[in-house]
Amino acid sequence: MKKHRSDQDLPPERTAPPFPSRWQRTWARLAAFRLRDAWWLLLDTWESRADFRRAAYALLAATVVVLVLVLWVRPRWAEHNAIKIAREWVASGHYQYALDAVKTALEVAPDNPEPWQIAADLARLAGQKEKAVAYAHQAAILAPGNPDLVLGWAAEALRAELPEETERALARLTADQLAASAHAQRLLGELARRRGRLTEARDHFASALRLDGPVAVDEVPLGLILLNATDPAERQRGLDLLARWSADRDWGATALRSLLQDALLRRERAPLLRWAEALRINPGCTLADMANCLLALSRADETRFAAVLAAMEKDHAVSPAAAAQLLSWLNQIGRSAEAVRWLPSLPASGLLRPPVAVAAAEALRQTGDWTGLQALIRDRDWGPDAEFLRWTYGLQAAHMQGDTVKAEELWRTLYSHAELNSVHALFAASTLYSWGRVPEAEALWWRAAAAEGKVAIDALGSLARHYQVLRDAEGQYRVFRQLHLLQPQNPAISNNFAFFAALTGREQRLAEQAARDNLAREPNNALYLATCSFVLLAEGQADAAERMLRPRAADAAGSPALAFAYGLALAGTGRKPEAHVLLDRLPPESLTIREVEMIKAALAD
């Protein structure tokens, strides 16, 4: 009989294991991985399969190539390409594109001197001389062993009128490098020429010529220097050198300009005719050159001058601008009578407004035709840019005709306008000053000085020159006080302010502070030392001034500023005989009237 099982006799029910997670599966695969087994398998495969080895070698080589391309070739290519593109844009004259390419090159290769050199070229072409110097300097720093870059830096500094920096650059080269470089010799020659050391300049350009051979860049400057030689043979050589290049496409105008200027100075008839005619037809002839050509012809041959002038009158009557240009040339060379003679043949409409009206007014002024000048400017309107000139010419004509009422009316108009337009005030003041109307010019300059920026600086500069001519210490003090307020960080201005403030007994505390600041900044500057000691003298501290100047006593004989201050200090400490030696050497015309009075008082018994 079959026995039945109870539920307790049945085996337990089996359940499915839980599904493993992703991390569990990953861990299981890692646990099953046998690194040693894989390594032996790789070695077995490497030994048994040549195709596997070749593939591995190819992959390794490709990896190396890719790394070289990414880490070395690509940056070098980008650097070369950026510089190449910049060079091409410069050569094609597209300077804005060249500037963008240079910026890229500098970002890619800031330590490469070539993009800095291109940046210097672009800055020079844009007229940014100081930037050109800075970029050329950076190029030279990055390649200190490259003399060409050092010479490029020196050349940019010389173009920027920075002779001290030019010398610093050239000092980086050895004596042998300087002697072997024609470029260096030219720079040294030009530096010497600008400083008036003509013999030294001649020798340097002669050295460059020996190195280069007969090239214009050496022979033209050498010829220009030799024109000033006292030796007739050297002077003739200078004439020959310049004449040799007078027909050259690039250097012809420069050579002709120098030859013509020399002929004008010496009033030599034949050279005047020859070089004036040659320069007049040269493609490089400028507007300024034309005035000199006409002047030379007028001095050499009146008949030839008249013939050339007749042809020019016909050519220049075609437009107001051209007519005004010829009138201006005639005014410049003192032939305003010919300009006045030509005026009636010009279209009447052109005489109503600038530019012809202004040139015509100047011609009438120079010839003293005050009635004609009054008729030209009466009831006219020269426009907003030139109306002030009509008032200026009217003012002069009214004065010369004795019409004080009209003159006063025009002066009030001009002076009121000067407050609104400082540029017009500056120009009108300079014009009136050149005509001898000094009080009006002075008043307009002070009006312009009340403006801001460059106009004020220019106006104050004109006033400083004016008061220097008058030997007016009070005026100089007023000028340099205003300049010091506008440019307090300018040491030359602050030095003049301190000196004239002390000389006139004004603002002594500010004067002393300015003088001491300058001397602290440049303790070896003889001018600043003289001013600082003079401020002490003005404060009654003659002993302190004498002690300050005593270490530089030997330099006083060669420095007017030191001689003035030290002489007064010696006189103030009772050493008048020694003071006489220094102060008597100072020419009175080089001093203000106040300085002369101070010297007389100091030396009086």
C-alpha positions as CSV (number, residue, x, y, z in Angstrom):
1,M,0.0,0.0,0.0
2,K,1.3,3.4,-1.1
3,K,2.3,5.8,1.6
4,H,1.3,9.4,1.3
5,R,3.8,12.1,2.2
6,S,2.8,15.0,4.2
7,D,3.8,18.6,3.4
8,Q,6.6,18.3,6.0
9,D,8.1,15.5,3.9
10,L,8.4,17.7,0.7
11,P,11.8,19.4,-0.1
12,P,11.8,23.1,0.3
13,E,10.8,25.2,-2.8
14,R,13.8,26.6,-4.7
15,T,13.9,30.3,-5.5
16,A,15.9,32.1,-8.3
17,P,19.0,33.9,-7.2
18,P,18.9,37.8,-7.4
19,F,20.0,39.4,-10.7
20,P,23.6,40.8,-10.2
21,S,24.1,44.6,-10.5
22,R,26.4,46.3,-13.1
23,W,29.1,46.8,-10.5
24,Q,28.9,43.2,-9.4
25,R,29.3,42.0,-13.0
26,T,32.3,44.3,-13.5
27,W,33.9,43.1,-10.3
28,A,33.3,39.5,-11.3
29,R,35.1,40.1,-14.6
30,L,38.0,41.7,-12.9
31,A,38.2,38.9,-10.4
32,A,38.3,36.4,-13.2
33,F,41.0,38.3,-15.0
34,R,44.5,36.8,-14.6
35,L,47.1,39.5,-15.5
36,R,49.9,37.0,-15.6
37,D,48.0,34.8,-18.0
38,A,47.2,37.8,-20.2
39,W,50.9,38.8,-20.3
40,W,52.0,35.3,-21.3
41,L,49.3,35.2,-23.9
42,L,50.5,38.5,-25.3
43,L,54.1,37.2,-25.4
44,D,53.1,34.0,-27.1
45,T,51.2,36.0,-29.7
46,W,54.1,38.4,-30.2
47,E,56.5,35.4,-30.8
48,S,54.2,33.4,-33.0
49,R,52.6,36.1,-35.2
50,A,54.8,38.4,-37.3
51,D,51.7,40.3,-38.6
52,F,50.9,41.3,-35.0
53,R,54.4,42.6,-34.4
54,R,54.3,44.7,-37.6
55,A,51.0,46.2,-36.6
56,A,52.3,47.1,-33.2
57,Y,55.4,48.7,-34.6
58,A,53.2,50.7,-37.1
59,L,50.9,51.8,-34.3
60,L,53.9,52.9,-32.2
61,A,55.4,54.9,-35.1
62,A,52.1,56.5,-35.9
63,T,51.7,57.5,-32.2
64,V,55.2,59.1,-32.2
65,V,54.5,61.0,-35.4
66,V,51.2,62.3,-34.1
67,L,52.8,63.4,-30.8
68,V,55.6,65.2,-32.8
69,L,53.1,66.9,-35.0
70,V,50.9,68.0,-32.1
71,L,53.7,69.0,-29.7
72,W,56.4,70.5,-32.0
73,V,55.5,70.8,-35.7
74,R,52.1,72.3,-35.4
75,P,53.2,75.2,-33.0
76,R,56.2,75.9,-35.3
77,W,54.0,75.9,-38.3
78,A,51.5,78.2,-36.7
79,E,54.4,80.5,-35.7
80,H,56.0,80.5,-39.1
81,N,52.6,80.9,-40.9
82,A,51.6,83.9,-38.7
83,I,54.9,85.7,-39.3
84,K,54.8,84.9,-43.0
85,I,51.3,86.3,-43.3
86,A,52.3,89.4,-41.4
87,R,55.2,90.0,-43.7
88,E,53.1,89.5,-46.8
89,W,50.5,92.0,-45.6
90,V,53.2,94.6,-44.8
91,A,54.7,94.1,-48.3
92,S,51.3,94.6,-49.9
93,G,50.6,97.8,-48.0
94,H,47.6,96.4,-46.0
95,Y,48.8,97.5,-42.7
96,Q,45.6,96.9,-40.7
97,Y,45.6,93.2,-41.8
98,A,49.3,93.1,-41.0
99,L,48.6,94.5,-37.5
100,D,46.1,91.7,-36.9
101,A,48.6,89.1,-38.1
102,V,51.3,90.5,-35.9
103,K,49.0,90.3,-32.9
104,T,48.4,86.6,-33.7
105,A,52.1,86.0,-34.1
106,L,52.9,87.6,-30.8
107,E,50.3,85.4,-29.1
108,V,51.7,82.3,-30.7
109,A,55.4,83.2,-30.4
110,P,56.0,85.9,-27.8
111,D,59.7,84.9,-27.4
112,N,60.4,85.1,-31.1
113,P,62.1,88.5,-32.0
114,E,60.8,88.5,-35.6
115,P,57.1,89.5,-34.8
116,W,58.4,92.3,-32.5
117,Q,60.6,93.5,-35.4
118,I,57.5,93.5,-37.7
119,A,55.6,95.4,-35.0
120,A,58.3,98.0,-34.9
121,D,58.1,98.4,-38.7
122,L,54.3,98.9,-38.5
123,A,54.6,101.4,-35.7
124,R,57.1,103.4,-37.7
125,L,54.9,103.4,-40.8
126,A,52.0,104.6,-38.6
127,G,54.1,107.5,-37.2
128,Q,54.2,105.9,-33.7
129,K,57.9,106.5,-33.2
130,E,58.0,105.7,-29.4
131,K,56.2,102.4,-29.9
132,A,58.6,101.5,-32.7
133,V,61.5,102.0,-30.3
134,A,59.9,99.9,-27.7
135,Y,59.1,97.0,-30.1
136,A,62.6,97.1,-31.6
137,H,64.1,97.1,-28.1
138,Q,62.1,94.0,-27.2
139,A,63.3,92.3,-30.4
140,A,66.9,93.1,-29.5
141,I,66.4,91.8,-25.9
142,L,65.1,88.5,-27.2
143,A,68.1,88.0,-29.5
144,P,71.0,89.7,-27.7
145,G,73.5,88.0,-30.0
146,N,72.0,89.4,-33.2
147,P,73.7,92.7,-34.0
148,D,71.2,93.6,-36.7
149,L,68.4,93.7,-34.2
150,V,70.5,95.9,-31.9
151,L,71.1,98.3,-34.9
152,G,67.4,98.2,-35.7
153,W,66.7,99.4,-32.1
154,A,69.3,102.1,-32.4
155,A,67.9,103.3,-35.7
156,E,64.3,103.5,-34.4
157,A,65.6,105.5,-31.4
158,L,67.4,107.9,-33.7
159,R,64.3,108.4,-35.8
160,A,62.4,109.2,-32.6
161,E,64.9,111.9,-31.6
162,L,66.2,109.9,-28.7
163,P,70.0,110.2,-29.0
164,E,70.7,108.9,-25.5
165,E,68.8,105.7,-26.2
166,T,70.6,105.4,-29.6
167,E,73.9,105.5,-27.7
168,R,72.7,102.9,-25.2
169,A,71.7,100.6,-28.0
170,L,75.0,101.0,-29.9
171,A,76.9,100.4,-26.6
172,R,75.6,96.8,-26.7
173,L,78.0,96.2,-29.7
174,T,81.7,95.7,-29.5
175,A,84.2,98.1,-31.1
176,D,84.9,95.5,-33.8
177,Q,81.2,95.1,-34.6
178,L,80.7,98.8,-34.9
179,A,83.8,99.2,-37.1
180,A,82.7,96.3,-39.4
181,S,79.1,97.5,-39.8
182,A,78.2,100.2,-42.4
183,H,74.8,100.6,-40.8
184,A,76.4,101.3,-37.4
185,Q,78.8,103.8,-38.9
186,R,75.8,105.6,-40.6
187,L,74.0,105.8,-37.2
188,L,77.1,107.1,-35.5
189,G,77.6,109.6,-38.3
190,E,74.0,110.9,-38.2
191,L,74.2,111.1,-34.4
192,A,77.4,113.2,-34.6
193,R,75.9,115.4,-37.4
194,R,72.8,116.2,-35.3
195,R,75.1,117.3,-32.5
196,G,77.1,119.5,-34.7
197,R,80.2,117.4,-34.6
198,L,80.7,117.5,-38.4
199,T,84.3,116.2,-38.5
200,E,83.3,113.1,-36.5
201,A,80.2,112.7,-38.7
202,R,82.3,113.0,-41.9
203,D,84.7,110.2,-40.6
204,H,81.8,107.8,-39.8
205,F,80.1,108.3,-43.2
206,A,83.4,107.9,-44.9
207,S,83.9,104.6,-43.0
208,A,80.4,103.4,-44.1
209,L,81.3,104.3,-47.7
210,R,84.5,102.2,-47.6
211,L,82.4,99.3,-46.3
212,D,79.5,99.6,-48.7
213,G,81.1,101.0,-51.8
214,P,79.5,103.9,-53.8
215,V,75.9,103.8,-52.6
216,A,73.6,106.7,-52.1
217,V,72.8,106.0,-48.5
218,D,76.4,106.8,-47.6
219,E,77.4,109.3,-50.3
220,V,74.4,111.7,-50.0
221,P,74.8,112.3,-46.3
222,L,78.6,112.5,-46.7
223,G,78.1,115.1,-49.4
224,L,75.7,117.1,-47.3
225,I,78.3,117.3,-44.5
226,L,81.1,118.2,-46.9
227,L,79.1,121.2,-48.2
228,N,80.0,122.9,-44.8
229,A,83.7,122.1,-45.1
230,T,86.1,125.1,-45.0
231,D,88.6,123.2,-47.2
232,P,87.6,124.0,-50.9
233,A,88.6,120.5,-52.0
234,E,86.4,118.8,-49.5
235,R,83.5,121.2,-50.3
236,Q,83.9,120.4,-54.0
237,R,83.8,116.7,-53.2
238,G,80.6,117.2,-51.4
239,L,79.1,119.0,-54.4
240,D,80.3,116.2,-56.7
241,L,78.8,113.5,-54.5
242,L,75.4,115.2,-54.4
243,A,75.5,116.0,-58.1
244,R,76.2,112.3,-58.8
245,W,72.9,111.3,-57.3
246,S,70.8,114.3,-58.4
247,A,69.1,112.2,-61.2
248,D,68.5,109.1,-59.0
249,R,64.9,108.1,-58.7
250,D,65.0,107.6,-54.9
251,W,67.7,110.0,-53.8
252,G,67.5,112.7,-56.5
253,A,65.1,115.0,-54.7
254,T,67.1,114.9,-51.5
255,A,70.4,115.7,-53.3
256,L,68.8,118.5,-55.4
257,R,67.2,120.0,-52.3
258,S,70.5,120.2,-50.6
259,L,72.3,121.6,-53.6
260,L,69.7,124.2,-54.1
261,Q,69.7,125.2,-50.4
262,D,73.5,125.6,-50.6
263,A,73.2,127.7,-53.7
264,L,70.6,130.0,-52.0
265,L,72.9,130.5,-49.0
266,R,75.9,131.4,-51.2
267,R,73.8,133.3,-53.9
268,E,75.7,131.5,-56.7
269,R,73.8,132.3,-60.0
270,A,74.7,129.3,-62.2
271,P,74.0,126.7,-59.5
272,L,70.7,128.5,-58.6
273,L,69.5,128.2,-62.1
274,R,70.7,124.6,-62.6
275,W,69.4,123.1,-59.4
276,A,66.1,125.1,-59.3
277,E,65.2,123.9,-62.8
278,A,66.2,120.3,-62.0
279,L,64.3,120.2,-58.7
280,R,61.2,121.8,-60.2
281,I,60.7,118.9,-62.7
282,N,61.7,116.2,-60.3
283,P,58.9,113.8,-59.3
284,G,59.9,114.2,-55.6
285,C,59.5,118.0,-55.6
286,T,57.2,119.1,-52.8
287,L,55.1,122.2,-52.3
288,A,57.8,123.7,-50.0
289,D,60.4,123.0,-52.7
290,M,58.4,125.0,-55.3
291,A,58.8,128.1,-53.2
292,N,62.5,127.7,-53.0
293,C,62.7,127.0,-56.8
294,L,60.8,130.3,-57.5
295,L,63.1,132.1,-55.0
296,A,66.2,130.8,-56.7
297,L,65.0,131.7,-60.2
298,S,64.1,135.2,-59.0
299,R,67.6,135.7,-57.6
300,A,69.4,134.2,-60.5
301,D,67.6,135.4,-63.6
302,E,64.6,137.8,-63.6
303,T,63.7,137.0,-67.2
304,R,63.6,133.3,-66.5
305,F,61.6,133.8,-63.4
306,A,59.1,135.9,-65.3
307,A,58.7,133.2,-67.9
308,V,58.2,130.4,-65.4
309,L,55.8,132.6,-63.4
310,A,53.7,133.3,-66.5
311,A,53.4,129.6,-67.2
312,M,52.5,128.9,-63.6
313,E,49.9,131.6,-63.5
314,K,48.2,130.0,-66.4
315,D,48.3,126.6,-64.9
316,H,47.2,127.7,-61.4
317,A,44.3,129.8,-62.5
318,V,42.2,126.6,-63.0
319,S,41.0,126.3,-59.4
320,P,40.8,128.4,-56.3
321,A,43.1,126.0,-54.4
322,A,45.8,126.1,-57.0
323,A,45.6,129.9,-57.3
324,A,45.9,130.3,-53.5
325,Q,48.9,128.0,-53.6
326,L,50.7,130.2,-56.1
327,L,49.8,133.4,-54.3
328,S,51.2,131.8,-51.1
329,W,54.5,130.9,-52.7
330,L,54.9,134.5,-54.0
331,N,54.1,135.8,-50.5
332,Q,56.7,133.5,-49.0
333,I,59.5,134.6,-51.3
334,G,58.8,138.3,-50.9
335,R,57.3,138.8,-54.4
336,S,53.8,139.8,-53.2
337,A,53.8,142.6,-55.9
338,E,53.5,139.9,-58.6
339,A,50.7,138.3,-56.5
340,V,48.8,141.6,-56.4
341,R,49.4,142.1,-60.1
342,W,47.9,138.7,-60.8
343,L,44.8,139.2,-58.7
344,P,42.6,141.1,-61.2
345,S,42.9,138.2,-63.7
346,L,41.5,135.7,-61.2
347,P,37.7,135.0,-61.1
348,A,36.1,137.6,-58.9
349,S,34.0,134.9,-57.2
350,G,37.2,133.2,-55.9
351,L,38.3,136.4,-54.1
352,L,35.2,136.4,-51.9
353,R,36.2,133.5,-49.8
354,P,39.1,131.4,-48.7
355,P,41.5,130.1,-49.7
356,V,42.2,132.7,-52.4
357,A,40.9,135.6,-50.2
358,V,43.3,134.8,-47.4
359,A,46.3,134.6,-49.7
360,A,45.2,137.8,-51.5
361,A,44.8,139.6,-48.2
362,E,48.4,138.6,-47.2
363,A,49.7,139.9,-50.5
364,L,47.9,143.2,-50.1
365,R,49.3,143.5,-46.5
366,Q,52.8,142.8,-47.6
367,T,52.6,145.5,-50.3
368,G,51.0,147.9,-47.9
369,D,47.9,148.4,-50.0
370,W,45.6,149.1,-47.0
371,T,42.8,150.5,-49.2
372,G,42.8,147.4,-51.4
373,L,42.8,145.2,-48.3
374,Q,39.9,147.0,-46.8
375,A,38.0,146.6,-50.0
376,L,38.8,142.9,-50.1
377,I,37.5,142.1,-46.7
378,R,34.6,144.6,-46.4
379,D,31.2,143.1,-46.0
380,R,32.5,139.6,-46.6
381,D,31.9,136.3,-44.8
382,W,34.9,133.9,-44.8
383,G,33.0,131.1,-43.1
384,P,33.3,129.8,-39.5
385,D,36.9,128.5,-40.0
386,A,38.4,131.7,-41.4
387,E,36.2,134.6,-40.3
388,F,38.6,135.3,-37.5
389,L,41.4,135.9,-40.1
390,R,39.2,138.5,-41.8
391,W,38.9,140.3,-38.5
392,T,42.6,140.0,-38.0
393,Y,43.5,141.5,-41.4
394,G,40.8,144.2,-40.9
395,L,42.3,145.1,-37.5
396,Q,45.7,145.6,-39.1
397,A,44.3,147.6,-42.0
398,A,42.3,149.8,-39.6
399,H,45.3,150.5,-37.5
400,M,47.5,151.4,-40.5
401,Q,44.8,153.8,-41.8
402,G,44.4,155.4,-38.4
403,D,40.8,154.3,-38.0
404,T,40.8,153.7,-34.2
405,V,37.0,153.3,-34.0
406,K,37.0,150.4,-36.5
407,A,40.2,148.9,-35.0
408,E,38.6,148.9,-31.5
409,E,35.4,147.3,-32.8
410,L,37.3,144.6,-34.6
411,W,39.6,144.0,-31.6
412,R,36.6,143.5,-29.3
413,T,35.1,141.0,-31.8
414,L,38.3,139.1,-32.1
415,Y,39.0,139.0,-28.4
416,S,35.5,137.8,-27.6
417,H,35.7,135.1,-30.2
418,A,39.1,134.0,-28.7
419,E,37.2,132.9,-25.6
420,L,35.0,130.6,-27.7
421,N,37.8,129.2,-29.9
422,S,41.2,128.9,-28.4
423,V,42.7,127.4,-31.6
424,H,41.7,130.6,-33.5
425,A,43.1,132.7,-30.6
426,L,46.5,130.9,-30.9
427,F,46.7,131.4,-34.6
428,A,45.6,135.0,-34.6
429,A,48.0,135.8,-31.8
430,S,51.0,134.3,-33.7
431,T,49.9,136.2,-36.8
432,L,49.6,139.6,-35.0
433,Y,52.9,139.0,-33.2
434,S,54.7,138.5,-36.6
435,W,53.2,141.8,-37.7
436,G,54.6,143.6,-34.6
437,R,51.2,143.9,-32.8
438,V,52.7,142.6,-29.5
439,P,50.1,143.7,-27.0
440,E,47.2,142.2,-28.9
441,A,49.1,139.0,-29.4
442,E,50.0,138.7,-25.8
443,A,46.4,139.2,-24.7
444,L,45.2,136.5,-27.2
445,W,47.9,134.0,-26.1
446,W,46.8,134.4,-22.5
447,R,43.2,133.8,-23.6
448,A,44.3,130.6,-25.4
449,A,46.4,129.6,-22.3
450,A,43.1,129.4,-20.3
451,A,42.0,126.5,-22.4
452,E,43.1,122.9,-21.9
453,G,45.4,120.5,-23.6
454,K,47.9,121.2,-26.4
455,V,46.5,124.6,-27.3
456,A,47.2,125.9,-23.8
457,I,50.7,124.4,-23.8
458,D,51.5,125.9,-27.2
459,A,50.1,129.3,-26.1
460,L,52.2,129.3,-22.9
461,G,55.3,128.2,-24.9
462,S,54.8,131.3,-27.2
463,L,54.5,133.5,-24.1
464,A,57.6,132.0,-22.6
465,R,59.6,132.8,-25.7
466,H,58.1,136.3,-25.8
467,Y,59.1,137.1,-22.2
468,Q,62.5,135.5,-22.7
469,V,63.1,138.0,-25.5
470,L,61.9,140.8,-23.2
471,R,64.0,139.4,-20.3
472,D,60.9,139.7,-18.2
473,A,61.2,137.5,-15.1
474,E,57.7,138.3,-13.9
475,G,56.2,137.2,-17.2
476,Q,58.3,134.0,-17.1
477,Y,57.1,133.3,-13.6
478,R,53.4,133.6,-14.7
479,V,54.0,131.3,-17.7
480,F,55.8,128.6,-15.8
481,R,53.4,128.7,-12.9
482,Q,50.6,127.9,-15.3
483,L,52.6,125.3,-17.1
484,H,53.5,123.7,-13.7
485,L,49.8,123.5,-12.9
486,L,49.1,121.8,-16.2
487,Q,52.1,119.4,-16.1
488,P,53.2,119.0,-12.5
489,Q,55.3,115.9,-13.3
490,N,57.4,117.6,-16.0
491,P,60.8,118.2,-14.3
492,A,62.0,120.8,-16.8
493,I,58.8,122.9,-16.2
494,S,58.9,122.5,-12.5
495,N,62.6,123.6,-12.5
496,N,61.8,126.8,-14.4
497,F,58.8,127.4,-12.1
498,A,61.0,127.0,-9.0
499,F,63.7,129.3,-10.4
500,F,61.4,132.1,-11.5
501,A,59.2,131.9,-8.4
502,A,62.4,132.3,-6.3
503,L,63.6,135.1,-8.5
504,T,60.4,137.1,-8.2
505,G,59.9,136.2,-4.5
506,R,56.7,134.2,-5.1
507,E,55.5,130.9,-3.6
508,Q,58.8,130.1,-2.0
509,R,57.6,127.0,-0.2
510,L,56.3,125.4,-3.4
511,A,59.4,126.5,-5.3
512,E,61.7,124.8,-2.7
513,Q,59.6,121.6,-2.8
514,A,59.7,121.5,-6.6
515,A,63.5,122.1,-6.6
516,R,64.2,119.5,-4.0
517,D,62.1,116.9,-5.7
518,N,64.0,117.4,-9.0
519,L,67.4,117.3,-7.3
520,A,66.4,114.1,-5.4
521,R,65.3,112.5,-8.7
522,E,68.6,113.5,-10.5
523,P,71.2,114.5,-7.9
524,N,73.9,114.9,-10.6
525,N,71.9,117.3,-12.7
526,A,73.8,120.6,-12.6
527,L,70.8,122.7,-13.6
528,Y,68.6,121.2,-10.8
529,L,71.4,121.7,-8.3
530,A,71.8,125.4,-9.3
531,T,68.0,126.0,-9.0
532,C,67.8,124.3,-5.6
533,S,70.7,126.3,-4.2
534,F,69.2,129.5,-5.7
535,V,66.0,128.9,-3.9
536,L,68.0,128.8,-0.7
537,L,69.7,132.0,-1.6
538,A,66.3,133.7,-2.2
539,E,65.3,132.6,1.3
540,G,68.4,134.2,2.8
541,Q,70.4,131.0,3.3
542,A,73.6,132.0,1.5
543,D,75.7,129.7,3.7
544,A,73.6,126.6,3.0
545,A,73.6,127.4,-0.7
546,E,77.4,127.8,-0.8
547,R,77.8,124.5,1.0
548,M,75.5,122.7,-1.5
549,L,77.4,124.1,-4.5
550,R,80.9,123.7,-3.1
551,P,81.4,120.1,-4.4
552,R,80.6,121.3,-7.9
553,A,82.6,124.5,-7.8
554,A,84.9,123.4,-10.6
555,D,81.9,122.9,-12.9
556,A,80.7,126.5,-12.5
557,A,83.0,127.9,-15.1
558,G,81.3,125.8,-17.8
559,S,77.7,126.1,-16.6
560,P,76.0,129.5,-16.6
561,A,73.3,128.3,-14.2
562,L,75.9,127.1,-11.7
563,A,78.0,130.2,-12.2
564,F,75.0,132.5,-11.4
565,A,74.0,130.6,-8.3
566,Y,77.5,130.0,-7.0
567,G,78.6,133.5,-7.7
568,L,75.6,134.9,-5.7
569,A,76.3,132.4,-2.9
570,L,80.0,133.5,-2.7
571,A,78.9,137.1,-2.7
572,G,76.4,136.4,0.1
573,T,79.1,134.8,2.2
574,G,81.5,137.7,1.8
575,R,83.7,136.3,-0.9
576,K,83.0,139.0,-3.5
577,P,86.3,138.8,-5.4
578,E,85.6,135.1,-6.2
579,A,82.0,136.0,-7.0
580,H,83.2,138.7,-9.5
581,V,85.2,136.0,-11.4
582,L,82.0,134.0,-12.0
583,L,79.4,136.6,-12.4
584,D,81.3,139.0,-14.6
585,R,81.5,136.3,-17.3
586,L,77.8,136.0,-17.7
587,P,76.5,138.0,-20.7
588,P,73.8,140.4,-19.5
589,E,71.7,139.8,-22.6
590,S,71.3,136.1,-21.6
591,L,69.8,137.1,-18.2
592,T,66.5,138.6,-17.2
593,I,66.6,142.2,-16.0
594,R,65.8,141.0,-12.5
595,E,68.9,138.7,-12.6
596,V,71.1,141.6,-13.7
597,E,69.8,143.7,-10.9
598,M,70.4,140.9,-8.4
599,I,74.0,140.6,-9.5
600,K,74.6,144.3,-9.2
601,A,73.2,144.4,-5.7
602,A,75.2,141.3,-4.7
603,L,78.5,142.8,-5.9
604,A,77.9,146.3,-4.7
605,D,80.4,147.6,-2.1
